[in-house]
Amino acid sequence: MLDEIADTLPTELYRELNGGIVLDCGSRLHPCAVNNDLYILGVYIRDNLGKRIVLYYGSFIKVFKDKSKEEYYKHLEKTLKHEVLHHNEFLAGCKDLVFYDDKRIEEYLRSRGYS
């Protein structure tokens, strides 16, 4: 499914993504998770190995285990596009999506009684 989704996006969006798209079989809890209820589905990584997108198969299974194949596909597509946007914003020197993600974490923590 991931390959199929990735192939639908314009190749220009992958410029300088020299580490490609990786599907990690593990799951990853967010460090701010309360009661182990917030999983990281994907990340955009820039390090000495280059730039890459990692999606966590195990996180998808934990979060969407009761969803249909179509819903699972939709969430996988949304996550990949989100991480591709992080990559392209980085190339453009923009951090809007980083700020958006930070705001979502703040909302998550507030909804669980943390400020």
N, C-alpha and C positions, 0 to 999 in steps of 0.2 A: 504494500500500500504506500509506504513512504517513497519508494522509487517512482511510483506512478504519480504521486502528488508533486514530487520534486521536478519531474519531467514536464509538468504543465506550466511551470513558471518560466519567464523569459531568462535565458542564460546570462544576460547582462547583470541580473541581480546577484549572480554568483561570482562576479569578478573579484579577484583577490581573496577568495575563500579557498585558500590553498590547502586547508586541512579537510575540506569537504563537509559532508553531512554524515554523522556517525549515529548509529542506533546502538545504544548501550543497553544491555539486557537487565541491568539493575534498576532499582528505584532510588529516589533521593528525596529525603524530607527537607523542607525548607528550614533554615536555622531558627526562624521565628515561629515555627509550628507550635500550636497549643494543642495538647492532647493528640499529637501525631496525626493531625488532620489536614496538613497542608503539604502537598507533594510538588516538587519541581518537575515539570513535564519536559522542559528543554532549556538549554542555555546557549549563549553565544560566547565563545572563548577566544581570547587573544592572548597568546603567550609566546614563549621562545620557539614553540613548534609551529606557530602560524595562527591563522584564523580558521575556526571551525564551528560547526553547529553540532550539538549533541542532544539527542532526544532519548529519554529514559523509558524504555519499554515497560519496565516493572512499575513505574509510576503510573503510566497509562492504564495498566491492568488494575492497579489498586483503585484508581479514581473512577474509571469507567467500566468496571467489571460487569455491571448490570445493564449496560447500554447495548443497543443493536449495533451490527456491523456498520450501518450507515452513520449512526451517531458517532461511533468510534472514529470512523474515517473523517468526519467533519471536524472533530476535535484535533485529530492529528494534523489535518490541513491547516487549521487555525494556528496551531502551535508552530508549525514549520514557517508559516508566513510571518508570524510574530518574530521569530529568531532571525529570519532573513531581513526583516525590517531593522532589527538591531544592527545587523552587519552593515546595511546600507546607510543607516544613520551615522554609524561610526565613521565610515568612509567620507561622509559629508561633514563631519565635525558637529553633529547634532546629537542632543541627548533627550529629546522629547519623550521617547519611549521609556528611557531609564526613569525619568521623573514620573511618568504614568505608572510604571511598575511599583515604584516606591510609594506612590499614593495608594495604590491597591493594597499593599502590605499594611500601611497605616490604617486603612479602613477595616481590614481583616482583624488587626489587633484591637481596634476600638470596639468592634462587634463582639469581641470576647472579653471585654472589660479592662483592656490595657489602653493606656493613653500615650 
